[in-house]
Amino acid sequence: MYKNPNKFVQIELWKDCSIGCKFCCNKGQPKSLKKDCLIESLNILDEPSMIEFNEIGFIGGEFFNGEISSDEIKKLFYELFEKVFNMHFDKIYITAALIYDLNLNLIPFLNFCKKFEKISQIILCTSFDTKYRFKSLDDVNLWKNNMKILKKQFPELRLHTEIILTEAYMQSVLKDEFNILNFEKEFQTSIDYIEPSSGLYYYDKQECAKELLDFFPLKKTFLQFLKKTTIENNLVNIDTLLSMELRSNRLYYIVNNKRFIADNRRLGDGRCELPNFKNKYETGFIDSDERMIDVINNFKELIGF
């Protein structure tokens, strides 16, 4: 049935978000018309090319933090997923920040998924950070408590945590302030890493770094992180670290109620830029233009991985 046994399509429902993280690649995007975006997303599912994909993911905004609260929007949101549940997908990825009351939207949604016996096929994707992700200690504790609530109420639900390789995060690992293994065990989650990005809001990474001082890492710090987490400790799988094989093959995204496609993403760097975009959308190190993935490959050759 499938041209590729692991072919992954994503739909970004909308770019604006109610959380307002400083480092978000979609920071500062204007509010979208949620109804129109959901209708367009339903239309995307009717594309004949959907049969090529056996995994689907939904990103964008923060669905469960008040963005689907109105009856009209919630009805369309649930209709979208009911349609997905009746399709052929093996895995369904859904993003959630988890720094809000789960009982308002997320748990009712997961109970809806449970009625379709789809919980075991869902991978709930969230994110963690040691400095910029949370605005207060209360937010950190709320996130941690919510992770445990989800595993208790929905044991079959798989949790996936994304962490940006910032200078602050890697320093916390190097100083033993953050223990990767303990984190994965405590919250029963896998960790995937991504590069820091200046995103759609800042002109370039230098402008971004003025506001987020320890966001973009030094190349030296990254090499120390690689040494500690691969050679000294088996904490990070260097073969999948920053691999584009973990990203979607195709991403549909909606800007000004118009549909755009970022295709063959695994062959590039995975980004999707806005039409007539003038900012540089830079990634990687603050002190080097070398790509992080190239540093990883050189490191692997050096140590014989």
C-alpha positions as CSV (number, residue, x, y, z in Angstrom):
1,M,0.0,0.0,0.0
2,Y,2.8,2.5,0.9
3,K,5.6,3.6,-1.3
4,N,7.7,4.0,1.9
5,P,7.1,2.1,5.1
6,N,8.0,5.1,7.2
7,K,6.7,8.1,5.3
8,F,5.5,11.0,7.5
9,V,3.3,14.0,6.7
10,Q,2.6,16.9,9.0
11,I,-0.1,19.6,9.0
12,E,0.5,22.9,10.8
13,L,-3.0,24.0,11.6
14,W,-1.9,27.6,12.3
15,K,1.2,29.5,13.1
16,D,0.1,31.8,15.9
17,C,0.3,30.4,19.5
18,S,-1.3,31.4,22.8
19,I,1.7,30.4,24.9
20,G,4.2,33.0,23.7
21,C,7.6,31.4,24.2
22,K,10.5,33.7,23.5
23,F,12.4,31.2,21.4
24,C,9.5,29.9,19.3
25,C,10.3,29.8,15.6
26,N,6.7,31.2,15.0
27,K,7.0,34.0,17.5
28,G,5.1,37.1,16.6
29,Q,2.9,35.6,13.9
30,P,-0.6,37.3,13.5
31,K,-3.7,35.6,14.7
32,S,-5.2,33.2,12.1
33,L,-8.8,32.4,11.4
34,K,-9.0,29.0,13.2
35,K,-12.2,28.0,11.4
36,D,-10.8,28.5,8.0
37,C,-7.6,26.8,8.9
38,L,-9.4,23.7,10.2
39,I,-11.6,23.6,7.1
40,E,-8.5,23.7,4.9
41,S,-6.9,21.0,7.0
42,L,-9.9,18.8,6.4
43,N,-9.5,19.4,2.7
44,I,-5.8,18.4,2.9
45,L,-6.8,15.0,4.2
46,D,-8.8,14.5,1.0
47,E,-5.7,14.9,-1.1
48,P,-5.0,11.7,-3.1
49,S,-1.3,11.8,-2.1
50,M,-2.3,11.1,1.6
51,I,-2.2,7.4,0.7
52,E,1.6,7.7,0.3
53,F,2.0,8.4,4.0
54,N,1.5,6.0,6.9
55,E,2.3,8.5,9.7
56,I,0.7,11.9,10.3
57,G,1.4,14.7,12.7
58,F,-0.4,17.9,13.8
59,I,1.6,21.0,14.9
60,G,1.1,24.7,15.2
61,G,-0.3,27.0,17.9
62,E,-1.3,25.4,21.2
63,F,-4.5,23.6,20.5
64,F,-5.3,22.7,24.1
65,N,-4.6,26.1,25.7
66,G,-7.9,27.8,24.8
67,E,-7.4,27.8,21.0
68,I,-10.2,25.3,20.5
69,S,-12.5,26.5,23.3
70,S,-15.4,27.8,21.2
71,D,-18.1,25.2,20.2
72,E,-17.6,25.9,16.5
73,I,-13.8,25.5,16.5
74,K,-13.9,22.5,18.8
75,K,-16.5,20.7,16.6
76,L,-14.2,21.2,13.5
77,F,-11.1,20.1,15.5
78,Y,-12.8,16.9,16.6
79,E,-14.2,16.3,13.1
80,L,-10.6,16.6,11.8
81,F,-9.4,13.9,14.1
82,E,-12.4,11.6,13.6
83,K,-11.5,11.7,9.9
84,V,-7.9,10.9,10.7
85,F,-8.9,8.0,12.9
86,N,-10.9,6.5,10.0
87,M,-8.0,6.7,7.7
88,H,-5.0,4.4,7.2
89,F,-2.3,6.0,9.5
90,D,-0.3,3.8,11.8
91,K,1.0,6.6,14.0
92,I,-0.5,10.0,14.9
93,Y,1.7,12.7,16.3
94,I,0.1,15.6,18.3
95,T,1.9,18.5,19.9
96,A,1.1,19.9,23.4
97,A,3.0,22.3,25.6
98,L,1.4,20.9,28.8
99,I,1.7,24.1,30.8
100,Y,-2.1,24.5,31.4
101,D,-5.0,22.7,33.1
102,L,-5.3,19.4,31.2
103,N,-8.9,18.9,32.2
104,L,-10.1,21.9,30.1
105,N,-9.3,20.5,26.6
106,L,-6.5,17.9,26.4
107,I,-8.0,15.1,28.7
108,P,-11.5,15.4,27.1
109,F,-9.8,15.1,23.7
110,L,-7.8,12.0,24.8
111,N,-11.0,10.5,26.1
112,F,-12.5,11.1,22.6
113,C,-9.4,9.3,21.1
114,K,-9.9,6.5,23.5
115,K,-13.5,5.9,22.2
116,F,-11.9,5.2,18.8
117,E,-9.3,2.9,20.4
118,K,-6.5,5.1,19.1
119,I,-4.5,6.0,22.2
120,S,-1.8,3.4,21.5
121,Q,-1.3,5.0,18.0
122,I,-0.8,8.5,19.4
123,I,2.5,10.0,20.2
124,L,2.0,13.1,22.2
125,C,4.9,15.5,21.5
126,T,5.9,18.1,24.0
127,S,9.1,20.1,24.8
128,F,11.3,20.9,27.8
129,D,14.1,23.4,28.4
130,T,16.2,24.3,31.4
131,K,16.0,28.1,30.8
132,Y,13.7,29.5,28.2
133,R,10.7,27.1,27.9
134,F,9.0,28.1,31.1
135,K,8.2,31.5,32.5
136,S,8.2,30.4,36.2
137,L,9.0,27.5,38.5
138,D,5.3,27.0,38.8
139,D,5.2,26.3,35.0
140,V,8.0,23.8,35.3
141,N,6.2,22.0,38.1
142,L,2.9,22.1,36.2
143,W,4.6,20.5,33.2
144,K,6.2,17.8,35.3
145,N,2.9,17.0,37.1
146,N,1.0,16.9,33.8
147,M,3.4,14.4,32.3
148,K,2.8,12.1,35.2
149,I,-1.0,12.6,35.1
150,L,-1.0,11.6,31.4
151,K,0.9,8.4,31.9
152,K,-1.3,7.5,34.9
153,Q,-4.6,8.1,33.1
154,F,-3.5,6.9,29.7
155,P,-0.8,4.3,30.1
156,E,-0.8,3.4,26.4
157,L,-0.1,7.0,25.4
158,R,3.5,7.5,24.2
159,L,5.2,10.7,25.3
160,H,7.9,12.3,23.2
161,T,9.9,15.3,24.4
162,E,11.8,17.7,22.2
163,I,14.7,19.7,23.6
164,I,16.5,22.5,21.8
165,L,20.3,22.2,21.9
166,T,20.9,25.6,23.5
167,E,24.0,26.7,25.2
168,A,22.1,26.9,28.5
169,Y,20.8,23.3,28.1
170,M,24.1,21.7,27.2
171,Q,25.9,23.5,30.0
172,S,23.3,22.1,32.4
173,V,24.1,18.6,31.2
174,L,27.9,19.2,31.3
175,K,27.6,20.5,34.9
176,D,25.4,17.5,35.9
177,E,22.5,19.9,36.7
178,F,20.3,18.0,34.2
179,N,20.4,14.2,34.1
180,I,19.1,12.9,30.8
181,L,18.7,9.3,31.9
182,N,16.8,10.2,35.1
183,F,14.6,12.6,33.1
184,E,13.6,9.9,30.6
185,K,12.9,7.4,33.4
186,E,10.9,9.8,35.6
187,F,8.6,11.0,32.9
188,Q,8.6,7.8,30.8
189,T,9.5,9.8,27.7
190,S,11.9,9.7,24.8
191,I,14.0,12.7,23.9
192,D,14.7,14.2,20.5
193,Y,16.9,17.2,19.9
194,I,16.6,20.1,17.5
195,E,18.9,23.0,16.5
196,P,18.2,26.5,17.9
197,S,16.7,28.8,15.3
198,S,16.3,32.5,14.9
199,G,12.9,31.6,13.4
200,L,10.4,34.0,11.8
201,Y,10.6,36.8,14.3
202,Y,14.3,37.9,14.5
203,Y,16.3,39.1,11.5
204,D,19.2,36.7,12.2
205,K,20.7,34.8,15.1
206,Q,22.8,37.7,16.3
207,E,19.6,39.7,16.9
208,C,18.0,36.7,18.6
209,A,21.0,36.2,20.8
210,K,20.7,39.7,22.2
211,E,17.4,38.8,23.8
212,L,18.2,35.1,24.5
213,L,21.8,35.2,25.8
214,D,22.4,31.5,26.2
215,F,20.2,30.3,23.4
216,F,22.6,29.7,20.5
217,P,25.5,27.5,21.6
218,L,29.2,27.8,21.1
219,K,30.8,25.1,18.9
220,K,33.1,24.1,21.8
221,T,30.2,23.5,24.1
222,F,28.5,21.2,21.5
223,L,31.7,19.2,21.1
224,Q,31.9,18.8,24.9
225,F,28.3,17.8,25.0
226,L,28.9,15.1,22.3
227,K,31.9,13.7,24.2
228,K,30.0,13.5,27.5
229,T,26.8,12.0,26.1
230,T,28.3,9.6,23.6
231,I,31.8,8.5,24.5
232,E,31.7,8.9,28.3
233,N,28.0,8.0,28.7
234,N,25.6,6.2,26.5
235,L,22.9,8.9,26.8
236,V,22.4,10.2,23.2
237,N,22.1,8.1,20.0
238,I,24.6,9.9,17.8
239,D,23.3,8.1,14.7
240,T,19.9,9.8,15.0
241,L,21.0,13.1,16.7
242,L,19.6,15.9,14.5
243,S,18.8,13.4,11.7
244,M,16.2,14.7,9.2
245,E,14.9,11.1,9.1
246,L,13.1,12.0,12.3
247,R,11.3,14.9,10.6
248,S,8.3,14.8,8.3
249,N,8.7,14.2,4.6
250,R,6.1,16.8,3.8
251,L,4.6,19.7,5.8
252,Y,1.4,21.5,4.9
253,Y,1.2,24.9,6.5
254,I,-1.4,27.7,6.2
255,V,-0.5,31.4,6.0
256,N,-3.2,34.1,5.5
257,N,-5.6,31.2,4.9
258,K,-3.6,29.9,2.0
259,R,-2.1,26.5,1.8
260,F,1.6,26.0,1.3
261,I,3.7,22.8,1.1
262,A,7.3,22.2,2.2
263,D,8.2,18.9,0.4
264,N,11.1,16.6,0.6
265,R,12.1,18.1,3.9
266,R,14.4,15.2,4.8
267,L,16.7,16.2,1.9
268,G,17.1,19.7,3.4
269,D,17.0,21.4,6.8
270,G,13.3,21.0,7.4
271,R,12.4,24.6,7.7
272,C,9.3,26.2,6.2
273,E,9.6,29.9,5.5
274,L,6.9,32.4,4.8
275,P,6.2,33.8,1.3
276,N,8.4,36.8,0.6
277,F,10.3,36.1,3.8
278,K,13.2,38.6,4.3
279,N,14.7,37.4,7.6
280,K,17.6,35.0,7.6
281,Y,16.1,32.2,9.7
282,E,19.5,31.0,10.9
283,T,20.3,27.9,12.9
284,G,23.3,26.4,14.6
285,F,26.2,28.0,16.5
286,I,26.6,31.6,17.6
287,D,30.4,31.6,16.8
288,S,30.5,29.5,13.7
289,D,28.6,29.0,10.4
290,E,29.4,25.3,10.3
291,R,26.3,23.2,10.4
292,M,25.7,21.2,13.6
293,I,25.0,18.0,11.6
294,D,28.4,18.4,9.9
295,V,30.1,18.7,13.3
296,I,28.3,15.5,14.3
297,N,29.5,13.6,11.2
298,N,33.1,14.8,11.7
299,F,32.9,13.8,15.3
300,K,31.7,10.3,14.4
301,E,34.6,9.9,11.9
302,L,37.1,11.1,14.5
303,I,36.1,8.6,17.1
304,G,35.3,5.8,14.7
305,F,31.5,5.6,15.2
